[in-house]
């Protein structure tokens, strides 16, 4: 694989992961679920609705 092909593949994978995360958060927010994440170096549980709004609603 050329470097250009590797960069394109990396870009497509990152885009797919970002969309999957957005879809997961949207689905969890619809069901009023929580998620476990890391915030300020600490493991915490937070509302998926809150995180979805913070990250994706502008």
One Martini backbone bead per residue (centre of mass of N, CA, C, O) as a GRO file, in nm:
protein
   58
    1UNK     BB    1   0.098   0.035   0.020
    2UNK     BB    2   0.048   0.349   0.008
    3UNK     BB    3   0.043   0.636   0.180
    4UNK     BB    4  -0.226   0.736   0.061
    5UNK     BB    5  -0.391   0.478   0.126
    6UNK     BB    6  -0.343   0.483   0.428
    7UNK     BB    7  -0.469   0.762   0.481
    8UNK     BB    8  -0.748   0.693   0.371
    9UNK     BB    9  -0.810   0.458   0.559
   10UNK     BB   10  -0.776   0.612   0.823
   11UNK     BB   11  -0.999   0.818   0.764
   12UNK     BB   12  -1.234   0.613   0.733
   13UNK     BB   13  -1.211   0.489   1.015
   14UNK     BB   14  -1.251   0.747   1.183
   15UNK     BB   15  -1.527   0.815   1.067
   16UNK     BB   16  -1.669   0.551   1.155
   17UNK     BB   17  -1.619   0.584   1.461
   18UNK     BB   18  -1.765   0.853   1.495
   19UNK     BB   19  -2.045   0.756   1.395
   20UNK     BB   20  -2.078   0.527   1.601
   21UNK     BB   21  -2.072   0.707   1.851
   22UNK     BB   22  -2.311   0.884   1.777
   23UNK     BB   23  -2.521   0.654   1.754
   24UNK     BB   24  -2.490   0.545   2.042
   25UNK     BB   25  -2.566   0.807   2.191
   26UNK     BB   26  -2.843   0.845   2.064
   27UNK     BB   27  -2.965   0.578   2.161
   28UNK     BB   28  -2.915   0.621   2.466
   29UNK     BB   29  -3.074   0.889   2.486
   30UNK     BB   30  -3.354   0.774   2.404
   31UNK     BB   31  -3.328   0.567   2.675
   32UNK     BB   32  -3.195   0.709   2.921
   33UNK     BB   33  -2.896   0.651   2.943
   34UNK     BB   34  -2.578   0.552   3.042
   35UNK     BB   35  -2.226   0.623   3.065
   36UNK     BB   36  -1.888   0.524   3.054
   37UNK     BB   37  -1.618   0.746   3.144
   38UNK     BB   38  -1.366   0.997   3.096
   39UNK     BB   39  -1.307   1.263   3.344
   40UNK     BB   40  -1.039   1.410   3.448
   41UNK     BB   41  -0.912   1.106   3.500
   42UNK     BB   42  -1.204   0.990   3.562
   43UNK     BB   43  -1.430   0.759   3.636
   44UNK     BB   44  -1.763   0.788   3.488
   45UNK     BB   45  -2.110   0.858   3.507
   46UNK     BB   46  -2.329   0.953   3.233
   47UNK     BB   47  -2.536   1.115   3.044
   48UNK     BB   48  -2.616   1.076   2.716
   49UNK     BB   49  -2.765   1.338   2.666
   50UNK     BB   50  -2.550   1.533   2.760
   51UNK     BB   51  -2.319   1.439   2.571
   52UNK     BB   52  -2.463   1.474   2.304
   53UNK     BB   53  -2.516   1.775   2.326
   54UNK     BB   54  -2.219   1.862   2.370
   55UNK     BB   55  -2.107   1.727   2.091
   56UNK     BB   56  -2.367   1.758   1.854
   57UNK     BB   57  -2.507   2.015   1.956
   58UNK     BB   58  -2.517   2.364   1.812
   0.00000   0.00000   0.00000
